[in-house]
Structure formats: structure tokens, C-alpha cells
Amino acid sequence: MDEASSPAPADVSPGARPRVRLRRDDIIEAAAAYFAEHGYSNAGMRDIAQAVGIKGASLYNHFHSKEEILYAIALRMTKDPQEHLQVLDAEGSPVERLTNLIVVHVRHLAEHPVEHLVSLRELNALLPEHRAVVTDYRRYYQRRVRDVIAAGARSGQFEVRDAMQSAIAVLDLMNGISWWLHHDQDVDQLVADYVDFAIRGILHHDSGPAVRRDTVS
């Protein structure tokens, strides 16, 4: 079991567990913001505790090191999105299923831009065994997207030379949002634009007029 999914301590009552989870989420979000602003290498556990608003000793009740915190951030941005892949198993054409994935993927990035940016920028700071877990999640995600693109190419909906290369291009296009996204961004329009960029641009699907925002909101 990875540390991000560890159960609450045995002496915590079931009714108190949401508060424990909330505290861990507070730490992850505050640490991500601190890493993004100051850099992971410049952060210490005391700095993170101050950013969260707790004592250093209390922080160690949740995480043993800043690397564990970084790993939790990376898992949130790689393990949790595996649930998005359920839309690829739903009914519909490859175009419809991939469009639905782009919608949930972009919205997730818009909700967690700082965590995602840190997970991309600081990946090499993870311990090798943690980095391997994160990388495996990313590669599986890529393969699932590749499979849908390949299916779309076989059916004539997409025009691509290499399905894996195209899958990486689509994911890199979306993941790049985290580098520039502003808090006041029109997310509905962002989603519509990126569906259009990926489906029409990278995969060369002729869907007629550009995608309207009201079709993907």
C-alpha cells in the first residue's frame, strides 16, 4: 500500500477520519504551493509546517519527510486520474470517448494546476522506487489513450502515422496547461479549445465547425 492511501491511525475514530484526510490534503496543497514558489530543493519540513499553519512535530504525524509529501502530490496527479480512464470504456466512438477523456483531464488540471506543475517539474527529486510508481501510472495512461487513437485510426476517424506518438502529443498538449494557467481562466472555453486542438489538430478528425464550448461543458 502506498503512503497516500494509508488508513487513518487505529486510535482515530471513524467519525474523525474525514478531518485527518482534510489535514493531509491541506498539507499536500500548501506544500505544492510552497514548492512551486520556492523550489523543492529549498524547502524544509519546518517551512512546510509554517505554510500549513501547524507545528513541525504535527507535520511528522502525517509525513516523515518532504519527499513523502512530494510523492503524495505526484500520486494525486497520476494515480487519481486513472479514474478518468473509465470514460474510455463507455459506449461511443473513439472520437466521443477521447473527447470525454480530454474534458475530464483538462478540468482536473484546471482544478489542481499547482500540484500538477510541481509533479512535472520535481519528478526527478523522488526516490527511484517512488518515481517508478509515478512513471508506471503515466505510461499506463498513455497506453490507454494510444489504444483509443489506434481504434479511431483503424475506423478512419483519425489520420495518424503513429498512435503512441499521437497519444503522447495529446497528453503533452493538455499537461502543458499547468505552466501558464491563470486562476481566472474560462475553464469551459479552455476545455472546448483543447478538444478542438487535440481532435481536429493532432488527430486530424474532420468534425466540421470548431467545437463549441456548450458541447463540452
Secondary structure, DSSP 8 states (H G I E B T S, - for coil): --GGG----TTS-GGGHHHHHHHHHHHHHHHHHHHHHH-GGG--HHHHHHHHTS-HHHHTTT-SSHHHHHHHHHHHHHTGGGGGGGGGGSSS-HHHHHHHHHHHHHHHHHHSHHHHHHHHHTGGGS-HHHHHHHHHHHHHHHHHHHHHHHHHHHTTS---S-HHHHHHHHHHHHHGGGGT--TT--HHHHHHHHHHIIIIIIS----SS---GGGT-
